Amino acid sequence: MAKDIDPQEHQKEQVRNSQEAKTNTFLLVAERWWNVKKASVTEDYADDIWRSLERDVFPAIGDISVTEIKAHTLVKAVQPVQARGALETVRRLCQRINEVMIYAQNTGLIDAVPSVNIGKAFEKPQKKNMPSIRPDQLPQLMQTMRTASISMSTRCLFMWQLLTITRPAEAAEARWDEIDFDANEWKIPAARMKMNRDHTVPLSDEVTCPQS
């Protein structure tokens, strides 16, 4: 009373804050963010995001209200992942945590985002080049594939991927009804693309001639 605070209103506010804290834990906020996020990515990628949070983040901070989370809270949560040497996973987790906290800010739950620079607390993963061959090695590769003891389906898949320059999963999941032989195009549906957008691949005569 001396501070001109109504005891009843103060108690009601404390109850409201307590209820909000229970409904705005990191896990529940992350779930709401994920439901928005998954509409713009493939189902497999969305599942990968959620599994990574379930495995490495929720056990540490899932029950903490986003209003109580500080930068050091997040760094401490990710440190066990760093300890096992999974630096690329650390990088992805920092990005995903940051997206959740930005969502919390955008929906009015927090005023500032504590996760903006948490990635700087960890060593950066070393970039590794994917295995590749030089152009002058391609004839030898083709000869090796022609004489290799592999199934016809594997041989065809190799040639299909080589001639369309697509990712392994995209090439392996190609369907006849996605291919327009009149237009010499292969239309990969958004559901199979990482960015969840339809993708059209021009097809050369080397690809389409065997069908004719």
C-alpha positions in Angstrom: 0.0 0.0 0.0 2.9 2.3 0.8 4.0 2.0 -2.9 0.5 2.7 -4.1 0.1 -0.9 -5.3 -3.3 -2.6 -5.1 -2.6 -6.0 -3.4 -5.4 -7.7 -5.2 -4.3 -6.4 -8.6 -0.7 -7.3 -7.8 -1.8 -10.8 -7.0 -3.8 -11.1 -10.2 -0.8 -9.9 -12.2 1.4 -12.5 -10.6 -1.1 -15.2 -11.4 -1.3 -14.0 -15.0 2.5 -13.9 -15.3 2.7 -17.4 -13.9 0.1 -18.7 -16.4 1.9 -17.0 -19.3 5.2 -18.6 -18.2 3.6 -22.0 -18.3 2.2 -21.5 -21.8 5.3 -19.8 -23.2 8.0 -22.3 -22.4 10.7 -22.6 -25.0 9.3 -26.0 -26.1 5.7 -24.6 -26.6 7.0 -21.5 -28.4 9.2 -23.6 -30.5 6.3 -25.8 -31.4 4.3 -22.8 -32.6 7.2 -21.5 -34.6 7.8 -24.9 -36.1 4.1 -25.1 -37.3 4.8 -21.9 -39.2 8.2 -22.9 -40.4 7.2 -26.3 -41.8 4.9 -24.6 -44.3 7.9 -23.2 -46.2 10.2 -26.3 -46.2 10.0 -29.9 -47.1 8.5 -32.4 -44.8 11.8 -34.2 -44.3 13.6 -30.9 -43.5 10.9 -29.9 -41.1 11.2 -33.3 -39.3 15.0 -32.9 -39.1 14.6 -29.5 -37.5 12.2 -30.9 -34.8 14.3 -34.0 -34.1 17.4 -31.9 -33.5 15.6 -29.7 -31.0 14.0 -32.7 -29.3 17.4 -34.4 -29.0 19.7 -31.5 -28.1 17.7 -28.5 -26.9 14.4 -29.4 -25.2 16.0 -31.5 -22.5 18.0 -28.5 -21.3 15.7 -25.6 -21.8 12.3 -26.9 -23.0 10.5 -26.1 -19.7 12.0 -22.6 -19.2 9.8 -19.6 -20.1 11.2 -17.7 -23.0 11.1 -14.6 -20.8 13.6 -16.1 -18.5 16.1 -17.3 -21.2 19.4 -15.5 -21.4 22.3 -15.8 -23.9 24.3 -17.8 -21.4 21.3 -20.2 -20.9 21.3 -21.0 -24.5 25.1 -21.4 -24.8 25.1 -23.8 -21.8 22.3 -25.8 -23.5 24.4 -26.3 -26.7 27.7 -26.9 -25.0 27.2 -30.7 -24.7 26.8 -30.9 -28.5 30.1 -29.0 -28.9 31.7 -31.4 -26.5 31.0 -34.4 -28.7 32.6 -32.6 -31.6 29.4 -32.0 -33.7 30.3 -28.5 -34.7 28.0 -28.4 -37.8 25.1 -29.5 -35.5 26.0 -26.7 -33.1 25.8 -24.2 -36.0 22.4 -25.4 -37.1 21.1 -25.5 -33.5 22.2 -21.9 -32.9 20.3 -20.9 -36.1 17.2 -22.7 -35.1 17.2 -21.5 -31.6 17.6 -17.9 -32.9 14.6 -18.4 -35.2 12.5 -19.5 -32.2 13.5 -16.5 -30.1 12.9 -14.1 -33.0 9.4 -15.6 -33.3 9.0 -15.1 -29.6 9.9 -11.4 -30.0 7.7 -11.0 -33.1 4.7 -12.4 -31.2 5.2 -10.0 -28.3 6.5 -12.5 -25.8 10.0 -10.9 -25.3 11.4 -7.4 -26.1 14.9 -8.4 -27.1 16.4 -11.5 -28.7 19.1 -13.0 -26.5 20.2 -15.6 -29.1 21.5 -13.3 -31.8 25.2 -13.8 -31.2 25.3 -17.2 -29.4 27.0 -18.8 -32.4 30.1 -16.7 -31.6 30.6 -18.6 -28.4 31.5 -21.8 -30.4 34.2 -22.8 -32.8 33.2 -22.7 -36.4 33.0 -26.1 -38.2 35.7 -26.6 -40.8 34.3 -26.6 -44.3 34.8 -29.8 -46.2 34.8 -30.1 -49.9 32.6 -32.8 -51.4 34.5 -35.6 -53.2 34.8 -34.7 -56.9 36.6 -35.6 -60.1 38.3 -33.4 -62.6 36.8 -33.1 -66.1 39.7 -35.1 -67.6 38.9 -38.0 -65.2 35.3 -38.3 -66.5 36.0 -40.7 -69.4 37.7 -43.1 -67.0 34.7 -42.8 -64.6 32.3 -43.6 -67.5 34.4 -46.6 -68.5 34.5 -47.8 -64.9 30.7 -47.6 -64.7 30.2 -49.4 -67.9 32.3 -52.4 -66.7 31.3 -52.3 -63.1 29.4 -55.2 -61.6 26.2 -53.2 -60.7 22.5 -53.6 -61.4 21.0 -52.0 -64.4 18.8 -49.7 -62.2 22.0 -48.4 -60.4 23.7 -47.8 -63.7 20.6 -45.9 -65.0 20.4 -43.9 -61.9 24.0 -42.9 -62.2 23.5 -41.7 -65.7 20.3 -39.9 -64.8 21.9 -38.0 -62.0 25.0 -37.2 -64.1 22.9 -35.8 -67.0 20.4 -33.9 -64.9 22.9 -32.6 -62.2 20.4 -33.2 -59.4 20.8 -34.3 -55.8 20.9 -38.1 -55.1 17.5 -38.2 -53.4 15.9 -36.1 -56.1 17.3 -38.3 -58.8 16.3 -41.6 -57.1 12.7 -40.5 -56.5 12.0 -39.3 -60.0 8.7 -40.5 -61.4 7.6 -41.0 -65.0 4.6 -38.6 -64.6 7.0 -35.8 -63.7 8.7 -35.9 -67.1 7.4 -34.1 -70.1 9.1 -35.7 -73.1 7.4 -33.2 -75.5 8.9 -30.2 -73.7 12.1 -32.1 -72.6 11.5 -31.1 -69.0 11.5 -32.8 -65.6 9.3 -31.0 -63.1 10.2 -31.9 -59.6 7.3 -31.1 -57.2 7.9 -28.7 -54.3 7.3 -31.5 -51.7 10.7 -33.1 -52.7 12.7 -29.8 -52.9 14.6 -28.5 -49.9 13.2 -25.0 -50.4 9.6 -26.3 -51.0 9.3 -24.8 -54.5 8.7 -26.6 -57.8 11.8 -27.0 -59.8 12.1 -27.6 -63.6 15.1 -29.4 -65.0 15.8 -29.1 -68.7 16.5 -32.5 -70.3 19.1 -33.1 -73.0 18.6 -35.4 -75.9 20.9 -37.9 -74.2 18.3 -38.2 -71.5 15.1 -38.3 -73.6 16.2 -40.3 -76.6 16.3 -43.7 -74.9 12.6 -43.4 -74.2 11.7 -42.7 -77.9 
